[in-house]
Amino acid sequence: MRPAAACLHTPTQICGDDVRREHRGGGAEVSGETALQRVQLTRLIGGVRWAGVALGVVQAFTVTDPRPVYGTAGVLLAACAMAAYNVPAALARRLSPRWVERVALVALVGDFLVVTTWTYLTSNDPFSTSYAVYGLVAIEAAVLYTWRGTLGFALAFCGAYGVFHWIRFAAFGYPPLFASVLYRVGIILLTATFAGGLVAASERRRQRYQMLLQAVSDLGEGLVITESGRLIYGNAAYQRLTGYSADELTALTSLIELAPEEHRAALVEGLRRRLAGGDRETRYEGQLVRKDGAIVDVETAIRPLAAESQNRLIAVVRDITERKRSEEALRESERKEYAAARTDPLTGVANRRAWDEELTRALVHCGGDDELPLTVVLIELDNFRAYHEDWGHVRGDELLREITARWREPMSETHLLARFGSDEFALLMPGFEVDEAQSLVQRMRSESAALHGFSAGIARWDGVESADLLMARADAALHNSKRAGKGKLTVVAGSHQPAESWSYLIPRLLARHEVRTVYQPIRRLERFELIGYEALARPAGFSNKSSVKDLFDAAKRLGVARDLDWLCRRSAVHGAIRLSPSALLFINVSVHALLDPLHDVDQMLLLMRWAGRDPRTVILEISEGDQAPDLDRLRTVVGAHRAEGFRFALDDFGGGHSTLESLTHAKPDYIKIAPNLTAHLEADGPRIAVQALVTFARSTGAQLIAVGLETKAQIRLAMELGVELGQGHGMGSPRPAGQLTAVESVA
């Protein structure tokens, strides 16, 4: 242990030397708190002893009968006392650490003997000085050496005092004062008992602290104690973390040496600022350079050590490398998910979500002080649906990937190509004029000419219109190109009155629910018996002369086809309240709307309950031309609707894109024959096709509905071919529900 003479050193040396020695000694991990406590006690005891000696010197010079010779001798003896204590202990430390405790105990006894001699020579017997010295030496013995030191000191005192009294008796004839000896021994033992209690309490605290340190080490938490930036203690976990041994750590001039060189200045400044601000605890995340050069991410919590100045700090260091890797992996995953959410999975170009975000951002940027131009191009592949049907999904997907790859070659980084639908694309060109857009479109056409043609519409932003109006003008330009023929390009350079634009009409239609529904009868051909109605949606108050198909195509481009489809379904069910509840109700629904999780079977059931209609009377018509993006999911959704009583019809079968695949996956309850077949039943081709459908329907249990029957001859031919049901103006025109209830009845 550290002898009392350590008090002659500076505080930094005391703390550093003592803790380093305990940190290295014995091979076992020793608590830094123990060494610090003993250093503090030793410093206190040594300081008070010197004060006691000084008091004795003062008394020697100020007693009634001054004795300067004794005073001078006292100073010399005090020096001898400290030498008797310091020199053997210092020599023992140099020879071997295991001799420190033994020699220090002998030095302590020698120290006592010299001081006792000094007390004897000051014949006025300054009791206060002697008691102070006795008590302090006893406390020091108890603190440093527990009961063994205290007992040894008491025995040495008795022996020494007995020798002195024998000398006094032999030399001067003074009788021995054994009562005085016993009195002093009692004082020493009482002092030692008190000191022993303090030591025991300190030991219990040390043990608790040691258990805490051990638990921290067992958990892999590094524990560090520093003084003035210099490491004086690091536990085993910290040694494993850094790769340095205890000696190597304590040899560092500063703990900052373990930080990467480029971070050191900022780290020092940050710690200095926080600690100067009075923070009791400082936490930060940084990096640590191991001995082998590896970089380790660490989290460090620093606090000033209790009852110490801020020059002495305790830090808990945790390895967070794995956590950082996990966080980085999570961020990378989120970046990929975000990119995937903005990317079309088939072609790799942007999707509608990314388009909306980037268009909004581009309008803000171009509408700033610079007032940059902005041009939008809408592109649609010519007759791609027919290509898709003729060559299949795989070839169609390969074509889309190849075309988009070629289109992107002449584009710059500021251009954004997005896919809107199966065959529809949009090109955003911030900072480019219309002529530059035309030139780029021509290069794109040249790149993909050998693969497939396309039509395009171009619109330049006028600087004030909304994104919807800009897109509506581009959509109108594309619509004009398609009307003019394949491979055309139409430019709308300036804004125009939006009254006829889809982006103006469709949002207004959705907001005001401007959809009306008419109902066309469906009858049995043989007896002209009414079985139900098809609900046909019509936009209300439109001056636009486009067809309902154009309306839905525009809604699809604007990203609101789902909302328009649901509005039409609601209107159909609401209007059917005025029809007979036993009449079948045929409602058109697109495949994409059917797969929409927002308007699933539960929403349909709520709609039925609200209207008071039995789901078993509702037939959902899916267009034969609709392409399902996920056939497995389509089967699941259809099955969920069937389980609740809904039935399905395949609409417009034979309209030009028919495939047996549609029949296989849809498994419809009704098949509606397209008008282009029923209008030519007298011809061999349509008649053979209908006969094949009749055979297929009978084998699957489906019923055929001939659509577009206008004349009695068509009705008769359909009956002769085996078609049971019919729909068309020859069977009844579409009318509002209020007009039908007055003239129609259900058999």
Secondary structure, DSSP 4 states (H G I P E B T S, - for coil): ---GGGGGS-HHHHHHHHHHHHHHTTSS---HHHHHHHHHHHHHHHHHHHHHHHHHHHHHHHSSS--HHHHHHHHHHHHHHHHHHHHHHHHHHHH-GGGHHHHHHHHHHHHHHHHHHHHHHSTT--HHHHHHHHHHHHHHHHHHHHHHHHHHHHHHHHHHHHHHHHHHHHHH-PPP-HHHHHHHHHHHHHHHHHHHHHHHHHHHHHHHHHHHHHHHHHTT-EEEEEETTEEEEE-HHHHHHH---HHHHHT-S-GGGGS-GGGHHHHHHHHHHHHHTT-S-EEEEEEEE-TTS-EEEEEEEEEEPTTS-TTEEEEEEEE-HHHHHHHHHHHHHHHHHHHHHTB-TTT-SB-HHHHHHHHHHHHHHHTSTT---EEEEEEEETTHHHHHHHHHHHHHHHHHHHHHHHHHTT--TT-EEEE-SSSEEEEEEET--HHHHHHHHHHHHHHHTTT--EEEEEEE--SSS-HHHHHHHHHHHHHHHHHH-TT-EEEE-S---GGG-HHHHHHHHHHHT-EEEEEEEEEETTTTEEEEEEEEEEETT------HHHHHHHHHHHT-HHHHHHHHHHHHHHHGGGS-TTSEEEEE--HHHHT-GGG-HHHHHHHHHHHT--GGGEEEEEETTPPPS-HHHHHHHHHHHHHTT-EEEEEEETSS---HHHHHHH--SEEEEPHHHHTTTTSHHHHHHHHHHHHHHHHHT-EEEEE---SHHHHHHHHHTT--EEESTTT---B-HHHHHHH----
